[in-house]
Amino acid sequence: MRSLSYVQRSVLEFSGSLFPRALCLGDADNDSLNELVLGDTSGKLHIYKDEQSAPWLTRCCSGMLTCVGVGDVCNKGKNFVIAVSAEGWFYLFDLTSKLETPGDLFLGEEQKATYTQHLPANTKLALISDIDGDGLCELVLGYTDRVVRAFRWESPPDADLASGQLVALKKWLLEGQVDSLSVNPGIDGTPELMVSQPGCGYAVLRCTWKEESSLGLEGAAAAETREASARDVIIHQTSGRIHNKNVSTHLIGSIKNGPDGGSKEPGLFALCTLDGTLKLMQGSDRLLWSVQVDHQLFALEKLDVTGNGQEEVVACAWDGQTYIIDHKRMVLRFQVEENVSAFCAGQ
């Protein structure tokens, strides 16, 4: 294990606090360059561009923002910025038109979201991805009550965003707390929706999209519906001895293993736990490596650090200790000078 010290760094102007999943990197304004998107507990959404220390744009939302994201959630061929509050408010921002107006429009109509919708409260996680293999993105939200919900944007053809809405597709109930949402390709290349489970476990959620109109029925029909829902949650426990079956677990999927050669093997995914366990897996039954560290890991990302087409696993601990591990189990680490409340990685 080698230790590094990064001398070059950027410090951004931010005063406030944020939840662990209220930070992400993505092309927020569709200029082919990534921006840093940050939502705080006071309801403000900040977007940092280039190496500017001050926010490029700030938008105001209502409530505590618990998660943010960037992606084509509306399937319009461009990215949107989303923010979700603990109270259940979903905010959608189209920042494409702001390309030529950096940092100067903060008042009046400019601060309003392009679209808002009230969803179930207590959201803690958000994922924008194609989870059913139809080529269209869905929105997946994770909740503090062990529930995961999938939504799809629906609107009339060629209509503006005000005419659309998020429509619920499915609801899953997990046995343990969900701390991560991710997508990983299966053997046939189709995406699999994965969620973390305590004790270095995970679950694959089947995206059947069956009509659940019988949820309101009582008796045998309701019991049958619950049983069918349970079949759509496939629990996996990774190999090896787990000291604490209730330890918080995070995962990240679709880790690149070099240039795509058309292999029919399952995708790579990684898991980490709060008690310092790190694992790289290929499919449910192949453990590529396992690493144990003496720090409390709370965030897991992937990043092609060396530029060779393989994405390394990046894990961060609450005390700022950060690990970068490649596919051959070579470990680099560096120390952030202060405690960390949120962590993300990207270009």
C-alpha positions in Angstrom: 0.0 0.0 0.0 1.5 3.3 -1.1 0.6 6.7 0.3 0.3 9.8 -1.9 0.0 13.5 -1.2 -1.9 15.7 -3.7 -0.5 19.2 -3.8 -2.7 20.6 -6.5 -6.3 21.2 -5.4 -9.2 23.6 -5.8 -11.1 25.0 -2.9 -14.7 26.1 -3.5 -16.8 28.7 -1.7 -19.5 26.9 0.3 -21.0 27.6 3.7 -23.5 25.1 4.9 -24.0 21.3 5.3 -25.1 18.6 3.0 -26.2 15.0 2.9 -23.8 12.3 1.6 -25.7 11.9 -1.7 -26.3 15.6 -2.4 -23.1 15.9 -4.4 -22.3 14.7 -8.0 -20.4 15.4 -11.1 -22.2 15.6 -14.5 -22.7 17.6 -17.6 -25.3 19.9 -16.2 -25.6 22.4 -19.1 -24.9 20.0 -22.0 -21.6 21.6 -23.1 -19.7 18.2 -23.0 -17.9 19.2 -19.8 -18.8 18.1 -16.3 -19.9 20.4 -13.6 -20.0 19.9 -9.8 -23.6 19.8 -8.5 -24.2 20.3 -4.8 -27.4 20.6 -2.8 -27.4 21.8 0.8 -29.7 21.3 3.8 -31.2 24.8 3.4 -32.6 23.9 -0.1 -30.1 25.7 -2.2 -28.7 23.9 -5.3 -25.2 25.1 -6.3 -23.5 24.4 -9.6 -19.7 24.9 -9.9 -18.2 25.3 -13.4 -14.5 25.0 -14.6 -12.2 26.0 -11.7 -14.3 28.9 -10.4 -14.4 29.0 -6.7 -17.9 30.6 -6.6 -21.0 28.9 -7.8 -21.7 29.4 -11.5 -25.4 29.1 -10.8 -27.5 28.8 -7.6 -31.1 27.7 -7.5 -33.5 27.7 -4.6 -35.6 24.7 -3.6 -37.9 24.0 -0.7 -36.8 21.8 2.2 -33.6 19.8 2.8 -32.0 18.5 -0.4 -30.9 14.9 0.3 -29.8 13.8 -3.2 -29.0 15.4 -6.6 -28.3 13.9 -10.0 -27.5 14.7 -13.6 -28.9 12.7 -16.6 -31.4 12.4 -19.3 -34.3 11.6 -17.0 -36.9 12.9 -19.5 -35.4 11.0 -22.4 -35.1 14.2 -24.5 -31.5 13.6 -25.7 -30.0 16.0 -23.2 -29.1 16.1 -19.5 -31.2 17.6 -16.8 -30.3 18.4 -13.2 -32.5 16.9 -10.5 -32.8 17.5 -6.8 -35.0 15.7 -4.3 -35.8 17.0 -0.8 -36.4 15.0 2.3 -40.0 16.2 2.2 -40.5 14.5 -1.1 -40.3 17.4 -3.5 -38.7 16.6 -6.9 -37.1 19.5 -8.8 -36.1 19.3 -12.4 -33.8 22.0 -14.0 -33.0 22.4 -17.7 -29.8 24.5 -17.7 -29.0 24.1 -21.5 -30.2 27.7 -22.2 -27.9 29.1 -19.5 -24.7 28.4 -21.6 -24.1 32.1 -22.3 -25.2 33.5 -19.0 -22.6 32.4 -16.4 -23.2 33.5 -12.8 -25.3 36.6 -13.3 -29.0 35.4 -13.2 -30.1 34.7 -9.7 -33.4 36.4 -9.2 -37.1 36.1 -10.0 -38.1 33.4 -12.5 -34.5 32.3 -13.1 -34.5 30.7 -9.7 -37.5 28.5 -10.3 -37.3 24.9 -11.3 -38.3 23.9 -14.8 -40.6 21.3 -13.3 -41.6 20.2 -9.7 -43.6 17.2 -8.5 -44.4 15.9 -5.0 -43.3 12.3 -4.5 -43.2 10.1 -1.3 -41.1 11.7 1.4 -37.9 10.6 3.1 -35.8 10.1 0.0 -32.1 9.4 0.5 -30.8 8.1 -2.8 -31.3 8.9 -6.5 -30.2 7.1 -9.7 -30.8 8.0 -13.3 -30.2 5.1 -15.6 -31.7 2.6 -18.0 -32.6 -0.2 -15.6 -34.8 -2.4 -17.8 -32.8 -2.5 -21.1 -35.3 -0.6 -23.2 -32.8 2.2 -24.0 -34.7 4.8 -22.0 -33.7 6.2 -18.6 -35.7 5.7 -15.5 -35.5 7.5 -12.1 -34.9 5.2 -9.1 -35.2 6.6 -5.6 -34.2 4.9 -2.3 -35.9 5.7 0.9 -35.1 5.6 4.6 -37.8 3.0 5.3 -36.0 0.3 3.1 -38.2 1.0 0.1 -37.0 1.5 -3.5 -39.2 3.1 -6.1 -38.8 3.4 -9.9 -40.3 6.2 -12.0 -40.5 7.0 -15.7 -41.0 10.3 -17.3 -44.1 10.4 -19.5 -45.3 13.3 -21.7 -47.1 13.8 -25.0 -44.9 13.7 -28.1 -43.0 17.0 -28.7 -44.6 18.6 -25.6 -42.8 20.8 -23.2 -41.7 19.7 -19.8 -44.7 21.3 -18.1 -46.9 18.8 -19.8 -45.1 15.7 -18.5 -44.8 14.0 -15.1 -43.1 11.1 -13.3 -45.2 8.0 -13.3 -44.5 5.3 -10.7 -43.4 1.9 -12.2 -42.7 -0.3 -9.3 -42.0 -0.4 -5.5 -39.7 -2.9 -3.8 -39.3 -3.5 -0.1 -35.9 -4.6 1.2 -35.0 -6.5 4.3 -32.3 -4.0 5.3 -31.4 -0.4 4.8 -30.5 0.6 1.3 -27.4 2.8 1.2 -26.5 2.5 -2.6 -28.3 2.2 -5.9 -26.4 1.1 -9.0 -26.7 -0.7 -12.3 -24.5 -3.6 -13.5 -24.6 -5.6 -16.8 -25.6 -9.2 -16.5 -24.3 -12.1 -18.5 -26.4 -11.2 -21.5 -25.5 -7.6 -21.3 -28.8 -6.4 -20.0 -28.8 -4.0 -17.0 -29.5 -5.3 -13.6 -30.7 -2.9 -10.8 -28.6 -3.5 -7.7 -29.0 -2.1 -4.2 -26.7 -2.6 -1.2 -27.8 -4.5 1.9 -26.1 -4.6 5.3 -23.3 -7.1 6.0 -21.6 -6.7 2.7 -24.6 -8.0 0.8 -26.7 -6.7 -2.1 -30.0 -7.4 -3.8 -30.9 -7.5 -7.5 -34.3 -5.9 -8.2 -36.3 -7.4 -11.1 -37.9 -4.8 -13.3 -41.1 -6.6 -14.3 -43.3 -3.5 -14.6 -46.4 -5.6 -14.0 -49.6 -3.7 -13.3 -50.0 -3.5 -9.5 -53.6 -2.4 -9.5 -54.4 -5.2 -7.0 -52.4 -3.5 -4.3 -55.7 -2.1 -2.9 -57.3 -5.4 -2.6 -57.6 -7.3 0.6 -57.2 -11.0 1.6 -55.8 -13.5 -0.7 -55.3 -11.1 -3.6 -53.2 -8.7 -1.4 -51.1 -11.7 -0.1 -50.5 -12.9 -3.6 -49.3 -9.4 -4.6 -46.8 -9.3 -1.7 -45.5 -12.7 -2.5 -45.0 -11.7 -6.2 -43.2 -8.5 -5.0 -40.8 -10.6 -2.8 -39.9 -12.7 -5.8 -38.7 -9.5 -7.5 -36.0 -9.0 -4.8 -33.1 -11.5 -5.2 -30.8 -11.3 -2.1 -27.1 -12.1 -2.4 -24.5 -12.4 0.3 -20.9 -12.1 -0.8 -18.4 -14.8 0.1 -16.2 -14.6 3.1 -16.7 -14.1 6.8 -18.6 -11.0 7.9 -18.0 -9.7 11.4 -21.1 -7.6 11.6 -24.2 -8.6 9.7 -25.7 -5.2 10.3 -22.8 -3.1 9.1 -23.7 -0.4 6.5 -22.7 -1.3 3.0 -22.2 0.6 -0.3 -21.8 -0.6 -3.8 -20.9 0.6 -7.3 -21.5 -1.3 -10.5 -20.6 -1.2 -14.2 -16.9 -0.9 -13.5 -15.0 -0.8 -16.8 -12.5 -3.6 -17.4 -10.7 -2.1 -20.4 -11.9 -1.8 -24.0 -15.2 -3.6 -24.7 -14.4 -6.8 -26.6 -17.9 -8.1 -26.7 -17.4 -10.4 -23.7 -20.4 -12.3 -22.4 -19.2 -12.1 -18.8 -21.1 -10.3 -16.0 -20.0 -6.8 -15.2 -17.7 -5.8 -12.4 -19.0 -4.3 -9.2 -17.5 -3.3 -5.9 -18.7 -3.2 -2.3 -17.4 -1.5 0.8 -18.6 -1.6 4.5 -18.4 0.8 7.4 -16.0 -1.6 9.2 -13.4 -1.3 6.4 -14.1 -4.3 4.0 -13.6 -3.7 0.3 -14.5 -6.3 -2.4 -14.4 -6.5 -6.2 -16.8 -8.9 -7.7 -17.7 -10.3 -11.1 -21.2 -11.7 -11.0 -22.6 -13.1 -7.8 -20.2 -15.9 -7.4 -16.7 -14.7 -8.4 -14.7 -12.7 -5.9 -11.7 -11.0 -7.6 -10.2 -9.5 -4.5 -10.9 -8.4 -0.9 -9.1 -5.7 1.1 -9.5 -4.9 4.7 -8.6 -1.4 6.0 -8.8 0.2 9.4 -11.1 3.1 8.5 -14.8 3.6 8.3 -15.7 3.6 4.6 -18.9 5.5 3.8 -18.6 6.2 0.0 -17.6 4.2 -3.0 -16.9 5.5 -6.5 -15.1 4.4 -9.7 -12.6 6.4 -11.8 -10.1 5.6 -14.6 -7.2 7.2 -12.8 -4.4 5.9 -15.2 -6.3 6.3 -18.5 -5.8 2.7 -19.5 -9.6 2.0 -20.0 -9.9 0.2 -16.6 -11.7 2.0 -13.8 -10.2 1.8 -10.4 -12.3 1.5 -7.2 -12.2 4.6 -5.0 -13.4 4.5 -1.4 -13.5 7.3 1.1 -13.7 7.2 4.9 -15.4 9.7 7.3 -12.0 10.8 8.6 -10.8 11.7 5.0 -8.7 8.6 4.4 -9.2 7.7 0.7 -8.2 4.5 -1.1 -7.7 3.9 -4.8 -7.5 0.2 -5.8 -7.0 -1.3 -9.2 -8.1 -4.6 -10.6 -4.8 -6.3 -9.5 -5.4 -5.2 -5.9 -2.7 -2.5 -6.0 -3.6 0.1 -3.3 -2.9 3.8 -3.2 -4.2 6.0 -0.4 -4.2 9.7 0.4 -5.5 11.7 3.4 -8.0 14.6 3.1 -7.1 17.1 5.8 -10.6 17.4 7.3 -13.5 15.0 8.0 -15.6 14.3 4.9 -19.4 14.5 4.8 -19.9 13.8 1.0 -17.7 12.3 -1.7 -17.8 11.7 -5.4 -15.3 11.0 -8.2 -15.3 11.8 -11.9 -13.6 13.9 -14.7 
